[in-house]
Amino acid sequence: MTSEFQRVSATLHRRLAVEDDPVVRVSLILAIAQLAREHEDDNASAWTRGLWSDPGRSSEIRIGAGLAWLCLVDDPVPDELRALLTDPSTDRCGDLFQRVPWIEPVDSYGSGLRRCIREMVTPDVRTEASAEAG
């Protein structure tokens, strides 16, 4: 890993530690994960898993980290993460996630977060739907 990557990643982590705005916190988590993916940082998946699996964290942190984790790994979705993301209370974060960059499917109003989660948790459904449409 390059020292530039490490410097930027450390800066984003420091900002996350002191940030109060939930939209910015989720954005920072996704930015850290995206940067880690681009630089093949294997530590990021453990870091995001630690965030989403911590019941002491806020809902937006856990949901954002869960989505980031899904982008970092090809592993099956653990039951604990599936339960978190599909819990009906997750819908309360929908408006917040509409203001978060990087999550295009959430841009639509109403059920955008739910649709994004469904597509990420069940990618085979998206693949089948795409094959049927084509």
N, CA, C and O atoms as CSV, one atom per row, in Angstrom:
chain,resi,resn,atom,element,x,y,z
A,1,MET,N,N,0.833,-1.179,0.000
A,1,MET,CA,C,0.000,0.000,0.000
A,1,MET,C,C,0.878,1.243,0.000
A,1,MET,O,O,1.928,1.285,0.641
A,2,THR,N,N,0.444,2.208,-0.699
A,2,THR,CA,C,1.211,3.437,-0.790
A,2,THR,C,C,1.021,4.285,0.451
A,2,THR,O,O,0.011,4.184,1.148
A,3,SER,N,N,2.014,5.123,0.714
A,3,SER,CA,C,1.907,6.005,1.874
A,3,SER,C,C,0.787,7.025,1.675
A,3,SER,O,O,0.175,7.457,2.652
A,4,GLU,N,N,0.505,7.420,0.425
A,4,GLU,CA,C,-0.591,8.353,0.144
A,4,GLU,C,C,-1.931,7.735,0.532
A,4,GLU,O,O,-2.764,8.396,1.152
A,5,PHE,N,N,-2.140,6.482,0.174
A,5,PHE,CA,C,-3.359,5.782,0.561
A,5,PHE,C,C,-3.479,5.741,2.080
A,5,PHE,O,O,-4.547,6.019,2.625
A,6,GLN,N,N,-2.415,5.404,2.750
A,6,GLN,CA,C,-2.434,5.314,4.209
A,6,GLN,C,C,-2.734,6.672,4.841
A,6,GLN,O,O,-3.473,6.750,5.822
A,7,ARG,N,N,-2.171,7.728,4.292
A,7,ARG,CA,C,-2.403,9.068,4.827
A,7,ARG,C,C,-3.864,9.469,4.654
A,7,ARG,O,O,-4.488,9.967,5.591
A,8,VAL,N,N,-4.406,9.253,3.465
A,8,VAL,CA,C,-5.801,9.616,3.198
A,8,VAL,C,C,-6.741,8.774,4.061
A,8,VAL,O,O,-7.681,9.304,4.653
A,9,SER,N,N,-6.495,7.491,4.131
A,9,SER,CA,C,-7.333,6.606,4.932
A,9,SER,C,C,-7.304,7.020,6.404
A,9,SER,O,O,-8.350,7.079,7.051
A,10,ALA,N,N,-6.135,7.302,6.927
A,10,ALA,CA,C,-6.019,7.728,8.326
A,10,ALA,C,C,-6.761,9.040,8.570
A,10,ALA,O,O,-7.379,9.221,9.619
A,11,THR,N,N,-6.699,9.946,7.611
A,11,THR,CA,C,-7.408,11.225,7.734
A,11,THR,C,C,-8.918,10.996,7.773
A,11,THR,O,O,-9.615,11.598,8.589
A,12,LEU,N,N,-9.421,10.134,6.901
A,12,LEU,CA,C,-10.854,9.833,6.886
A,12,LEU,C,C,-11.294,9.167,8.195
A,12,LEU,O,O,-12.360,9.480,8.726
A,13,HIS,N,N,-10.477,8.258,8.708
A,13,HIS,CA,C,-10.784,7.595,9.983
A,13,HIS,C,C,-10.811,8.605,11.133
A,13,HIS,O,O,-11.693,8.551,11.990
A,14,ARG,N,N,-9.853,9.517,11.148
A,14,ARG,CA,C,-9.835,10.547,12.205
A,14,ARG,C,C,-11.076,11.423,12.132
A,14,ARG,O,O,-11.664,11.765,13.159
A,15,ARG,N,N,-11.473,11.787,10.917
A,15,ARG,CA,C,-12.664,12.619,10.751
A,15,ARG,C,C,-13.916,11.871,11.217
A,15,ARG,O,O,-14.793,12.454,11.855
A,16,LEU,N,N,-13.992,10.596,10.898
A,16,LEU,CA,C,-15.130,9.786,11.312
A,16,LEU,C,C,-15.251,9.756,12.840
A,16,LEU,O,O,-16.358,9.785,13.378
A,17,ALA,N,N,-14.138,9.700,13.517
A,17,ALA,CA,C,-14.136,9.613,14.982
A,17,ALA,C,C,-14.736,10.845,15.654
A,17,ALA,O,O,-15.208,10.754,16.788
A,18,VAL,N,N,-14.729,11.992,14.979
A,18,VAL,CA,C,-15.216,13.230,15.603
A,18,VAL,C,C,-16.449,13.816,14.910
A,18,VAL,O,O,-16.986,14.827,15.363
A,19,GLU,N,N,-16.896,13.202,13.835
A,19,GLU,CA,C,-18.003,13.747,13.054
A,19,GLU,C,C,-19.344,13.561,13.766
A,19,GLU,O,O,-19.626,12.493,14.309
A,20,ASP,N,N,-20.162,14.608,13.755
A,20,ASP,CA,C,-21.484,14.563,14.384
A,20,ASP,C,C,-22.619,14.322,13.391
A,20,ASP,O,O,-23.651,13.761,13.760
A,21,ASP,N,N,-22.444,14.734,12.149
A,21,ASP,CA,C,-23.514,14.643,11.151
A,21,ASP,C,C,-23.641,13.199,10.663
A,21,ASP,O,O,-22.682,12.641,10.130
A,22,PRO,N,N,-24.824,12.586,10.840
A,22,PRO,CA,C,-24.998,11.189,10.430
A,22,PRO,C,C,-24.771,10.952,8.938
A,22,PRO,O,O,-24.239,9.910,8.555
A,23,VAL,N,N,-25.164,11.898,8.096
A,23,VAL,CA,C,-24.959,11.750,6.651
A,23,VAL,C,C,-23.467,11.726,6.342
A,23,VAL,O,O,-23.010,10.923,5.528
A,24,VAL,N,N,-22.721,12.593,6.983
A,24,VAL,CA,C,-21.276,12.643,6.756
A,24,VAL,C,C,-20.613,11.388,7.310
A,24,VAL,O,O,-19.680,10.866,6.700
A,25,ARG,N,N,-21.079,10.896,8.453
A,25,ARG,CA,C,-20.496,9.660,9.012
A,25,ARG,C,C,-20.662,8.498,8.036
A,25,ARG,O,O,-19.711,7.763,7.772
A,26,VAL,N,N,-21.865,8.335,7.508
A,26,VAL,CA,C,-22.092,7.251,6.542
A,26,VAL,C,C,-21.232,7.477,5.299
A,26,VAL,O,O,-20.640,6.535,4.773
A,27,SER,N,N,-21.165,8.701,4.839
A,27,SER,CA,C,-20.347,9.017,3.659
A,27,SER,C,C,-18.882,8.676,3.906
A,27,SER,O,O,-18.210,8.152,3.018
A,28,LEU,N,N,-18.387,8.967,5.092
A,28,LEU,CA,C,-16.994,8.653,5.428
A,28,LEU,C,C,-16.761,7.141,5.439
A,28,LEU,O,O,-15.740,6.665,4.943
A,29,ILE,N,N,-17.695,6.397,5.999
A,29,ILE,CA,C,-17.558,4.931,6.013
A,29,ILE,C,C,-17.485,4.401,4.584
A,29,ILE,O,O,-16.633,3.572,4.265
A,30,LEU,N,N,-18.373,4.878,3.737
A,30,LEU,CA,C,-18.376,4.421,2.346
A,30,LEU,C,C,-17.123,4.865,1.601
A,30,LEU,O,O,-16.598,4.121,0.772
A,31,ALA,N,N,-16.643,6.067,1.888
A,31,ALA,CA,C,-15.411,6.550,1.246
A,31,ALA,C,C,-14.218,5.710,1.678
A,31,ALA,O,O,-13.382,5.340,0.853
A,32,ILE,N,N,-14.137,5.409,2.970
A,32,ILE,CA,C,-13.038,4.579,3.474
A,32,ILE,C,C,-13.083,3.204,2.814
A,32,ILE,O,O,-12.052,2.672,2.402
A,33,ALA,N,N,-14.274,2.637,2.718
A,33,ALA,CA,C,-14.413,1.314,2.099
A,33,ALA,C,C,-14.068,1.349,0.617
A,33,ALA,O,O,-13.401,0.446,0.111
A,34,GLN,N,N,-14.515,2.380,-0.075
A,34,GLN,CA,C,-14.219,2.486,-1.507
A,34,GLN,C,C,-12.716,2.623,-1.728
A,34,GLN,O,O,-12.152,1.967,-2.604
A,35,LEU,N,N,-12.080,3.460,-0.948
A,35,LEU,CA,C,-10.632,3.640,-1.059
A,35,LEU,C,C,-9.909,2.330,-0.753
A,35,LEU,O,O,-8.962,1.958,-1.447
A,36,ALA,N,N,-10.359,1.638,0.283
A,36,ALA,CA,C,-9.740,0.363,0.653
A,36,ALA,C,C,-9.905,-0.675,-0.449
A,36,ALA,O,O,-8.983,-1.440,-0.734
A,37,ARG,N,N,-11.067,-0.698,-1.057
A,37,ARG,CA,C,-11.298,-1.652,-2.157
A,37,ARG,C,C,-10.363,-1.362,-3.327
A,37,ARG,O,O,-9.771,-2.275,-3.902
A,38,GLU,N,N,-10.238,-0.079,-3.672
A,38,GLU,CA,C,-9.364,0.305,-4.781
A,38,GLU,C,C,-7.905,-0.045,-4.511
A,38,GLU,O,O,-7.148,-0.325,-5.441
A,39,HIS,N,N,-7.514,-0.029,-3.247
A,39,HIS,CA,C,-6.118,-0.295,-2.885
A,39,HIS,C,C,-5.943,-1.685,-2.274
A,39,HIS,O,O,-4.896,-1.992,-1.703
A,40,GLU,N,N,-6.972,-2.521,-2.399
A,40,GLU,CA,C,-6.931,-3.906,-1.938
A,40,GLU,C,C,-6.469,-4.022,-0.495
A,40,GLU,O,O,-5.613,-4.844,-0.169
A,41,ASP,N,N,-7.045,-3.191,0.366
A,41,ASP,CA,C,-6.743,-3.214,1.792
A,41,ASP,C,C,-7.627,-4.256,2.464
A,41,ASP,O,O,-8.830,-4.050,2.631
A,42,ASP,N,N,-7.029,-5.360,2.842
A,42,ASP,CA,C,-7.778,-6.464,3.433
A,42,ASP,C,C,-8.329,-6.142,4.822
A,42,ASP,O,O,-9.237,-6.831,5.289
A,43,ASN,N,N,-7.811,-5.128,5.484
A,43,ASN,CA,C,-8.267,-4.780,6.833
A,43,ASN,C,C,-9.649,-4.137,6.829
A,43,ASN,O,O,-10.338,-4.158,7.849
A,44,ALA,N,N,-10.059,-3.575,5.715
A,44,ALA,CA,C,-11.314,-2.836,5.659
A,44,ALA,C,C,-12.531,-3.721,5.906
A,44,ALA,O,O,-13.488,-3.280,6.542
A,45,SER,N,N,-12.516,-4.945,5.424
A,45,SER,CA,C,-13.682,-5.800,5.638
A,45,SER,C,C,-13.850,-6.124,7.123
A,45,SER,O,O,-14.977,-6.164,7.617
A,46,ALA,N,N,-12.763,-6.352,7.835
A,46,ALA,CA,C,-12.853,-6.603,9.279
A,46,ALA,C,C,-13.314,-5.342,10.011
A,46,ALA,O,O,-14.098,-5.418,10.956
A,47,TRP,N,N,-12.822,-4.185,9.569
A,47,TRP,CA,C,-13.216,-2.922,10.186
A,47,TRP,C,C,-14.718,-2.672,9.995
A,47,TRP,O,O,-15.417,-2.343,10.953
A,48,THR,N,N,-15.213,-2.828,8.757
A,48,THR,CA,C,-16.639,-2.591,8.521
A,48,THR,C,C,-17.496,-3.631,9.246
A,48,THR,O,O,-18.572,-3.315,9.754
A,49,ARG,N,N,-17.011,-4.863,9.289
A,49,ARG,CA,C,-17.767,-5.902,10.028
A,49,ARG,C,C,-17.851,-5.532,11.504
A,49,ARG,O,O,-18.893,-5.716,12.135
A,50,GLY,N,N,-16.775,-5.020,12.046
A,50,GLY,CA,C,-16.790,-4.588,13.438
A,50,GLY,C,C,-17.808,-3.489,13.688
A,50,GLY,O,O,-18.428,-3.444,14.750
A,51,LEU,N,N,-17.984,-2.600,12.713
A,51,LEU,CA,C,-18.962,-1.518,12.850
A,51,LEU,C,C,-20.397,-2.039,12.771
A,51,LEU,O,O,-21.225,-1.720,13.625
A,52,TRP,N,N,-20.689,-2.844,11.740
A,52,TRP,CA,C,-22.087,-3.268,11.586
A,52,TRP,C,C,-22.506,-4.279,12.631
A,52,TRP,O,O,-23.695,-4.393,12.929
A,53,SER,N,N,-21.571,-5.009,13.191
A,53,SER,CA,C,-21.936,-6.036,14.177
A,53,SER,C,C,-21.984,-5.498,15.607
A,53,SER,O,O,-22.295,-6.244,16.535
A,54,ASP,N,N,-21.681,-4.220,15.795
A,54,ASP,CA,C,-21.663,-3.619,17.133
A,54,ASP,C,C,-23.031,-3.005,17.453
A,54,ASP,O,O,-23.365,-1.942,16.930
A,55,PRO,N,N,-23.820,-3.660,18.301
A,55,PRO,CA,C,-25.154,-3.129,18.611
A,55,PRO,C,C,-25.110,-1.792,19.349
A,55,PRO,O,O,-26.137,-1.122,19.456
A,56,GLY,N,N,-23.968,-1.399,19.849
A,56,GLY,CA,C,-23.831,-0.110,20.520
A,56,GLY,C,C,-23.694,1.059,19.562
A,56,GLY,O,O,-23.765,2.214,19.981
A,57,ARG,N,N,-23.501,0.775,18.297
A,57,ARG,CA,C,-23.378,1.824,17.273
A,57,ARG,C,C,-24.756,2.306,16.842
A,57,ARG,O,O,-25.754,1.605,17.008
A,58,SER,N,N,-24.796,3.502,16.290
A,58,SER,CA,C,-26.053,4.043,15.788
A,58,SER,C,C,-26.505,3.255,14.557
A,58,SER,O,O,-25.703,2.604,13.888
A,59,SER,N,N,-27.798,3.329,14.278
A,59,SER,CA,C,-28.366,2.588,13.143
A,59,SER,C,C,-27.703,2.963,11.830
A,59,SER,O,O,-27.373,2.089,11.029
A,60,GLU,N,N,-27.500,4.287,11.596
A,60,GLU,CA,C,-26.930,4.682,10.309
A,60,GLU,C,C,-25.498,4.172,10.139
A,60,GLU,O,O,-25.094,3.816,9.032
A,61,ILE,N,N,-24.729,4.136,11.234
A,61,ILE,CA,C,-23.358,3.597,11.164
A,61,ILE,C,C,-23.421,2.114,10.827
A,61,ILE,O,O,-22.703,1.640,9.947
A,62,ARG,N,N,-24.272,1.395,11.521
A,62,ARG,CA,C,-24.368,-0.053,11.299
A,62,ARG,C,C,-24.845,-0.369,9.879
A,62,ARG,O,O,-24.296,-1.252,9.222
A,63,ILE,N,N,-25.852,0.342,9.414
A,63,ILE,CA,C,-26.380,0.099,8.065
A,63,ILE,C,C,-25.346,0.484,7.013
A,63,ILE,O,O,-25.099,-0.279,6.078
A,64,GLY,N,N,-24.736,1.665,7.157
A,64,GLY,CA,C,-23.704,2.097,6.216
A,64,GLY,C,C,-22.530,1.135,6.175
A,64,GLY,O,O,-22.019,0.816,5.102
A,65,ALA,N,N,-22.104,0.675,7.341
A,65,ALA,CA,C,-20.994,-0.276,7.405
A,65,ALA,C,C,-21.395,-1.625,6.809
A,65,ALA,O,O,-20.580,-2.297,6.177
A,66,GLY,N,N,-22.647,-2.013,7.012
A,66,GLY,CA,C,-23.118,-3.263,6.413
A,66,GLY,C,C,-23.098,-3.205,4.900
A,66,GLY,O,O,-22.670,-4.149,4.236
A,67,LEU,N,N,-23.566,-2.084,4.357
A,67,LEU,CA,C,-23.538,-1.916,2.897
A,67,LEU,C,C,-22.099,-1.867,2.386
A,67,LEU,O,O,-21.782,-2.437,1.342
A,68,ALA,N,N,-21.230,-1.177,3.133
A,68,ALA,CA,C,-19.813,-1.116,2.743
A,68,ALA,C,C,-19.201,-2.513,2.761
A,68,ALA,O,O,-18.465,-2.882,1.846
A,69,TRP,N,N,-19.502,-3.290,3.799
A,69,TRP,CA,C,-18.964,-4.644,3.908
A,69,TRP,C,C,-19.393,-5.486,2.717
A,69,TRP,O,O,-18.594,-6.239,2.160
A,70,LEU,N,N,-20.668,-5.356,2.325
A,70,LEU,CA,C,-21.150,-6.117,1.175
A,70,LEU,C,C,-20.396,-5.758,-0.107
A,70,LEU,O,O,-20.241,-6.595,-0.997
A,71,CYS,N,N,-19.932,-4.522,-0.196
A,71,CYS,CA,C,-19.171,-4.086,-1.369
A,71,CYS,C,C,-17.722,-4.578,-1.325
A,71,CYS,O,O,-17.051,-4.643,-2.355
A,72,LEU,N,N,-17.251,-4.920,-0.141
A,72,LEU,CA,C,-15.853,-5.315,0.024
A,72,LEU,C,C,-15.616,-6.816,-0.100
A,72,LEU,O,O,-14.505,-7.243,-0.414
A,73,VAL,N,N,-16.635,-7.608,0.140
A,73,VAL,CA,C,-16.444,-9.062,0.174
A,73,VAL,C,C,-17.389,-9.754,-0.801
A,73,VAL,O,O,-18.385,-9.188,-1.249
A,74,ASP,N,N,-17.047,-10.972,-1.104
A,74,ASP,CA,C,-17.917,-11.814,-1.922
A,74,ASP,C,C,-18.559,-12.909,-1.075
A,74,ASP,O,O,-19.178,-13.830,-1.607
A,75,ASP,N,N,-18.408,-12.803,0.241
A,75,ASP,CA,C,-18.929,-13.804,1.162
A,75,ASP,C,C,-20.457,-13.793,1.168
A,75,ASP,O,O,-21.079,-12.786,0.829
A,76,PRO,N,N,-21.047,-14.908,1.551
A,76,PRO,CA,C,-22.500,-14.912,1.751
A,76,PRO,C,C,-22.857,-13.924,2.866
A,76,PRO,O,O,-22.054,-13.676,3.765
A,77,VAL,N,N,-24.041,-13.375,2.801
A,77,VAL,CA,C,-24.484,-12.412,3.805
A,77,VAL,C,C,-24.740,-13.157,5.112
A,77,VAL,O,O,-25.581,-14.055,5.158
A,78,PRO,N,N,-24.020,-12.789,6.176
A,78,PRO,CA,C,-24.259,-13.447,7.469
A,78,PRO,C,C,-25.685,-13.164,7.960
A,78,PRO,O,O,-26.246,-12.105,7.681
A,79,ASP,N,N,-26.248,-14.105,8.678
A,79,ASP,CA,C,-27.613,-13.953,9.185
A,79,ASP,C,C,-27.757,-12.686,10.028
A,79,ASP,O,O,-28.782,-12.008,9.959
A,80,GLU,N,N,-26.739,-12.367,10.820
A,80,GLU,CA,C,-26.780,-11.174,11.668
A,80,GLU,C,C,-26.909,-9.901,10.825
A,80,GLU,O,O,-27.677,-9.003,11.171
A,81,LEU,N,N,-26.165,-9.825,9.730
A,81,LEU,CA,C,-26.238,-8.656,8.852
A,81,LEU,C,C,-27.570,-8.630,8.108
A,81,LEU,O,O,-28.189,-7.574,7.974
A,82,ARG,N,N,-28.003,-9.767,7.635
A,82,ARG,CA,C,-29.300,-9.844,6.940
A,82,ARG,C,C,-30.413,-9.358,7.872
A,82,ARG,O,O,-31.295,-8.610,7.449
A,83,ALA,N,N,-30.374,-9.779,9.131
A,83,ALA,CA,C,-31.393,-9.360,10.101
A,83,ALA,C,C,-31.343,-7.845,10.313
A,83,ALA,O,O,-32.383,-7.190,10.372
A,84,LEU,N,N,-30.151,-7.301,10.425
A,84,LEU,CA,C,-30.006,-5.853,10.597
A,84,LEU,C,C,-30.584,-5.098,9.404
A,84,LEU,O,O,-31.387,-4.181,9.576
A,85,LEU,N,N,-30.181,-5.478,8.210
A,85,LEU,CA,C,-30.560,-4.733,7.015
A,85,LEU,C,C,-32.022,-4.913,6.631
A,85,LEU,O,O,-32.609,-4.025,6.013
A,86,THR,N,N,-32.613,-6.035,6.981
A,86,THR,CA,C,-33.999,-6.280,6.602
A,86,THR,C,C,-34.982,-5.971,7.727
A,86,THR,O,O,-36.189,-6.133,7.552
A,87,ASP,N,N,-34.489,-5.536,8.857
A,87,ASP,CA,C,-35.367,-5.159,9.968
A,87,ASP,C,C,-36.227,-3.977,9.534
A,87,ASP,O,O,-35.717,-3.032,8.932
A,88,PRO,N,N,-37.519,-4.017,9.829
A,88,PRO,CA,C,-38.393,-2.898,9.424
A,88,PRO,C,C,-37.936,-1.533,9.948
A,88,PRO,O,O,-38.227,-0.513,9.324
A,89,SER,N,N,-37.232,-1.495,11.072
A,89,SER,CA,C,-36.774,-0.211,11.615
A,89,SER,C,C,-35.712,0.444,10.726
A,89,SER,O,O,-35.472,1.647,10.834
A,90,THR,N,N,-35.084,-0.330,9.860
A,90,THR,CA,C,-34.088,0.212,8.933
A,90,THR,C,C,-34.704,1.266,8.025
A,90,THR,O,O,-34.020,2.200,7.604
A,91,ASP,N,N,-35.972,1.126,7.725
A,91,ASP,CA,C,-36.652,2.089,6.850
A,91,ASP,C,C,-36.619,3.506,7.406
A,91,ASP,O,O,-36.709,4.472,6.647
A,92,ARG,N,N,-36.489,3.639,8.728
A,92,ARG,CA,C,-36.428,4.979,9.326
A,92,ARG,C,C,-35.189,5.754,8.888
A,92,ARG,O,O,-35.153,6.978,9.012
A,93,CYS,N,N,-34.182,5.063,8.381
A,93,CYS,CA,C,-32.964,5.729,7.908
A,93,CYS,C,C,-33.048,6.089,6.429
A,93,CYS,O,O,-32.096,6.647,5.885
A,94,GLY,N,N,-34.145,5.788,5.775
A,94,GLY,CA,C,-34.277,6.020,4.333
A,94,GLY,C,C,-34.018,7.445,3.919
A,94,GLY,O,O,-33.285,7.683,2.958
A,95,ASP,N,N,-34.603,8.409,4.622
A,95,ASP,CA,C,-34.395,9.818,4.268
A,95,ASP,C,C,-32.935,10.215,4.415
A,95,ASP,O,O,-32.396,10.940,3.579
A,96,LEU,N,N,-32.301,9.743,5.472
A,96,LEU,CA,C,-30.880,10.040,5.689
A,96,LEU,C,C,-30.036,9.495,4.538
A,96,LEU,O,O,-29.167,10.195,4.019
A,97,PHE,N,N,-30.289,8.262,4.145
A,97,PHE,CA,C,-29.484,7.639,3.093
A,97,PHE,C,C,-29.728,8.255,1.722
A,97,PHE,O,O,-28.891,8.120,0.829
A,98,GLN,N,N,-30.849,8.922,1.543
A,98,GLN,CA,C,-31.080,9.618,0.272
A,98,GLN,C,C,-30.097,10.768,0.104
A,98,GLN,O,O,-29.843,11.206,-1.018
A,99,ARG,N,N,-29.542,11.259,1.203
A,99,ARG,CA,C,-28.603,12.378,1.139
A,99,ARG,C,C,-27.142,11.920,1.116
A,99,ARG,O,O,-26.234,12.751,1.116
A,100,VAL,N,N,-26.912,10.615,1.096
A,100,VAL,CA,C,-25.555,10.059,1.104
A,100,VAL,C,C,-25.109,9.791,-0.330
A,100,VAL,O,O,-25.788,9.072,-1.063
A,101,PRO,N,N,-23.960,10.368,-0.742
A,101,PRO,CA,C,-23.446,10.046,-2.087
A,101,PRO,C,C,-23.016,8.576,-2.160
A,101,PRO,O,O,-22.852,7.928,-1.126
A,102,TRP,N,N,-22.836,8.061,-3.350
A,102,TRP,CA,C,-22.353,6.713,-3.648
A,102,TRP,C,C,-23.437,5.673,-3.698
A,102,TRP,O,O,-23.202,4.596,-4.245
A,103,ILE,N,N,-24.610,5.928,-3.160
A,103,ILE,CA,C,-25.626,4.887,-3.142
A,103,ILE,C,C,-26.733,5.267,-4.114
A,103,ILE,O,O,-27.792,5.741,-3.701
A,104,GLU,N,N,-26.497,5.067,-5.368
A,104,GLU,CA,C,-27.423,5.491,-6.419
A,104,GLU,C,C,-28.839,4.946,-6.262
A,104,GLU,O,O,-29.791,5.709,-6.423
A,105,PRO,N,N,-29.025,3.647,-5.951
A,105,PRO,CA,C,-30.400,3.153,-5.857
A,105,PRO,C,C,-31.221,3.802,-4.743
A,105,PRO,O,O,-32.446,3.679,-4.738
A,106,VAL,N,N,-30.579,4.483,-3.809
A,106,VAL,CA,C,-31.305,5.106,-2.708
A,106,VAL,C,C,-31.834,6.475,-3.115
A,106,VAL,O,O,-32.634,7.074,-2.395
A,107,ASP,N,N,-31.392,6.970,-4.266
A,107,ASP,CA,C,-31.767,8.312,-4.699
A,107,ASP,C,C,-33.264,8.498,-4.883
A,107,ASP,O,O,-33.763,9.618,-4.771
A,108,SER,N,N,-33.975,7.437,-5.160
A,108,SER,CA,C,-35.416,7.603,-5.343
A,108,SER,C,C,-36.100,7.711,-3.980
A,108,SER,O,O,-35.629,7.163,-2.983
A,109,TYR,N,N,-37.199,8.416,-3.966
A,109,TYR,CA,C,-37.909,8.639,-2.708
A,109,TYR,C,C,-38.725,7.427,-2.330
A,109,TYR,O,O,-39.093,6.609,-3.172
A,110,GLY,N,N,-38.996,7.332,-1.057
A,110,GLY,CA,C,-39.833,6.254,-0.568
A,110,GLY,C,C,-39.035,5.043,-0.168
A,110,GLY,O,O,-38.479,5.006,0.929
A,111,SER,N,N,-38.965,4.058,-1.021
A,111,SER,CA,C,-38.360,2.779,-0.658
A,111,SER,C,C,-36.963,2.590,-1.245
A,111,SER,O,O,-36.542,1.454,-1.461
A,112,GLY,N,N,-36.240,3.669,-1.507
A,112,GLY,CA,C,-34.917,3.557,-2.122
A,112,GLY,C,C,-33.927,2.751,-1.309
A,112,GLY,O,O,-33.225,1.900,-1.855
A,113,LEU,N,N,-33.859,3.009,0.008
A,113,LEU,CA,C,-32.935,2.254,0.856
A,113,LEU,C,C,-33.329,0.790,0.867
A,113,LEU,O,O,-32.468,-0.084,0.767
A,114,ARG,N,N,-34.615,0.511,0.988
A,114,ARG,CA,C,-35.084,-0.877,1.008
A,114,ARG,C,C,-34.714,-1.579,-0.298
A,114,ARG,O,O,-34.270,-2.726,-0.270
A,115,ARG,N,N,-34.887,-0.913,-1.437
A,115,ARG,CA,C,-34.546,-1.506,-2.734
A,115,ARG,C,C,-33.042,-1.752,-2.844
A,115,ARG,O,O,-32.616,-2.800,-3.328
A,116,CYS,N,N,-32.238,-0.787,-2.393
A,116,CYS,CA,C,-30.782,-0.935,-2.416
A,116,CYS,C,C,-30.365,-2.149,-1.588
A,116,CYS,O,O,-29.554,-2.962,-2.030
A,117,ILE,N,N,-30.921,-2.264,-0.393
A,117,ILE,CA,C,-30.593,-3.391,0.478
A,117,ILE,C,C,-31.015,-4.704,-0.172
A,117,ILE,O,O,-30.252,-5.670,-0.173
A,118,ARG,N,N,-32.215,-4.741,-0.720
A,118,ARG,CA,C,-32.695,-5.971,-1.363
A,118,ARG,C,C,-31.751,-6.396,-2.489
A,118,ARG,O,O,-31.432,-7.578,-2.617
A,119,GLU,N,N,-31.307,-5.444,-3.300
A,119,GLU,CA,C,-30.419,-5.768,-4.413
A,119,GLU,C,C,-29.047,-6.225,-3.938
A,119,GLU,O,O,-28.421,-7.077,-4.568
A,120,MET,N,N,-28.582,-5.663,-2.834
A,120,MET,CA,C,-27.257,-6.045,-2.337
A,120,MET,C,C,-27.293,-7.360,-1.563
A,120,MET,O,O,-26.340,-8.137,-1.614
A,121,VAL,N,N,-28.378,-7.610,-0.853
A,121,VAL,CA,C,-28.481,-8.825,-0.046
A,121,VAL,C,C,-28.847,-10.020,-0.903
A,121,VAL,O,O,-28.471,-11.147,-0.582
A,122,THR,N,N,-29.576,-9.794,-1.991
A,122,THR,CA,C,-29.973,-10.889,-2.874
A,122,THR,C,C,-29.520,-10.589,-4.302
A,122,THR,O,O,-30.355,-10.376,-5.181
A,123,PRO,N,N,-28.194,-10.571,-4.545
A,123,PRO,CA,C,-27.703,-10.218,-5.880
A,123,PRO,C,C,-28.156,-11.188,-6.960
A,123,PRO,O,O,-28.245,-10.806,-8.127
A,124,ASP,N,N,-28.444,-12.435,-6.599
A,124,ASP,CA,C,-28.892,-13.394,-7.601
A,124,ASP,C,C,-30.242,-12.999,-8.185
A,124,ASP,O,O,-30.524,-13.304,-9.344
A,125,VAL,N,N,-31.081,-12.325,-7.399
A,125,VAL,CA,C,-32.374,-11.857,-7.903
A,125,VAL,C,C,-32.154,-10.792,-8.963
A,125,VAL,O,O,-32.815,-10.800,-10.001
A,126,ARG,N,N,-31.215,-9.860,-8.704
A,126,ARG,CA,C,-30.900,-8.804,-9.674
A,126,ARG,C,C,-30.365,-9.429,-10.953
A,126,ARG,O,O,-30.742,-9.008,-12.046
A,127,THR,N,N,-29.501,-10.417,-10.838
A,127,THR,CA,C,-28.916,-11.066,-12.003
A,127,THR,C,C,-29.990,-11.778,-12.820
A,127,THR,O,O,-29.997,-11.699,-14.048
A,128,GLU,N,N,-30.892,-12.471,-12.140
A,128,GLU,CA,C,-31.968,-13.175,-12.832
A,128,GLU,C,C,-32.894,-12.191,-13.533
A,128,GLU,O,O,-33.313,-12.425,-14.666
A,129,ALA,N,N,-33.213,-11.088,-12.858
A,129,ALA,CA,C,-34.100,-10.078,-13.457
A,129,ALA,C,C,-33.441,-9.455,-14.686
A,129,ALA,O,O,-34.108,-9.200,-15.688
A,130,SER,N,N,-32.149,-9.215,-14.609
A,130,SER,CA,C,-31.422,-8.638,-15.751
A,130,SER,C,C,-31.409,-9.626,-16.910
A,130,SER,O,O,-31.546,-9.222,-18.065
A,131,ALA,N,N,-31.248,-10.907,-16.623
A,131,ALA,CA,C,-31.212,-11.913,-17.680
A,131,ALA,C,C,-32.581,-12.037,-18.356
A,131,ALA,O,O,-32.678,-12.211,-19.571
A,132,GLU,N,N,-33.637,-11.942,-17.537
A,132,GLU,CA,C,-34.982,-12.032,-18.102
A,132,GLU,C,C,-35.320,-10.821,-18.964
A,132,GLU,O,O,-36.017,-10.940,-19.972
A,133,ALA,N,N,-34.820,-9.657,-18.559
A,133,ALA,CA,C,-35.088,-8.432,-19.309
A,133,ALA,C,C,-34.323,-8.407,-20.624
A,133,ALA,O,O,-34.780,-7.814,-21.602
A,134,GLY,N,N,-33.164,-9.049,-20.649
A,134,GLY,CA,C,-32.317,-8.991,-21.845
A,134,GLY,C,C,-32.660,-10.013,-22.813
A,134,GLY,O,O,-32.038,-10.095,-23.872
